[in-house]
Amino acid sequence: MTLTELINYFRFDGNQKEFFKTYSLNTESEVIEIYMQKPFNIENNLAFFEIEKTEGLQEYEVENIKYYNLIDFYYFLDFIEDSKKNKKLTDKELAEILLDYVVNDA
C-alpha cells in the first residue's frame, strides 16, 4: 500500500480496526508507526509496525529490507481528519503535502 492509497482508504471512511486486522497489527499497541523505504516517494510501499517491535527506531530492518520511520499512525489519522475539510485536494496531492511535511518540517 502506498501513501496515496492509505490516504484514500482513510479519507473515505476506512475502518481503523479492520485495517489493523488486515495488517496483523496489535490494536492494544501504544503506537503504530508508518515506515517507508528510502528514498521517500509517495509511490513507495508502506510498512506498519507496533512501537513495541521497533522500539521507536528511525531505521527498522525486516527480512533484509530497511524501513525508515515516516510518521506515527495516530498523527496520520489527525492529518486525515483535517484533510476532510478540503475536498478540493486529491489523494495524491495530500500524499505529497504530508510527505513534504514529514521529510522537511517534522
N, C-alpha and C positions, 0 to 999 in steps of 0.2 A: 504494500500500500504506500502510495506517495503522499506527500503533504497536501497536495491538491485534493486527492481522493479522501483523505482524512477530514479535511475541511468540509467537503461536500457531504460526507456521511453525517457529521455532527451539526452542520448548518441546517440540514433539513430533517431534524428530529431523530437522529440516530440514537439508539439506546445504549447508554454507557454500560449498563450491566451486561447486556448481550455482547457488546464489543469486548469487554474484559473476558467473558466466557469464550468467545471465538479465539482470542489470542492467549488463552490459558493464563490470564493474569489474576493474581490473588486480589479479590475485592476487599480484603482486610488489610492490604498493604498501606503503609503510611503515605507513600508517594509512588506513583507510576511515572517513569521518566521516558521521554521520547528521544531516541538516538537515531543517528544517520551516519552513513559513511562519508568520508571526505573525498573530494572537495564537495562542500554543501551545495546542493542543487535541488530545486523543487521537484525534479523528476526522479531523484534517488528514492529508493525504498527506505521505509522507516522500520525501526525495531522498537519494541516496547519491553521495558524491564521494570521489575519492582526494585525500589531503592535498597531493599534488604539483600538483593543479589549484587547490585552494582556498588553498594556501599558509597554511593554518591560520586564515584569516579567519573572524571571527564572523558576518559577513554576506557572502553569496556570491550573485551575480546570474547567472541563466541565462535567456536569451530573455525579458528584461524582467520576470522573476519573482525577487523577493528571497527568499532562503532564509537561515535563521539556524541556526548550529551548535547542535545539540541534544546530541549525545553521540558519543564515539568508539565505533566498531563493536565493538572488542575489549572495551571496558568493558561494552557492551551484552551481549556473549556471557557475560561473567562474571556479570552480573545474571541471565541466563537459567539458568546452572548453579546459582546459589544458589536461584532460584525453584523449581527441580525438587524441592527438599526440602519445599516447602509446596504440596502438591497441592490444598489446600482453596481457594486463591485462584483466581479466574477470570482469563482473559487480560485482560479489561477492568480488573479490579482491579489487576493487575500493571502495566498501562499507566498507570493513574492514579498508582500509587505511584512508578513510575520518572519520569514526567513531573513530579510534585511535587518529587521529589528534585532532578532536573536544574534545574528553574526556581528552587527556593527554597534548596537546600542546597549544590549543587555549586560 
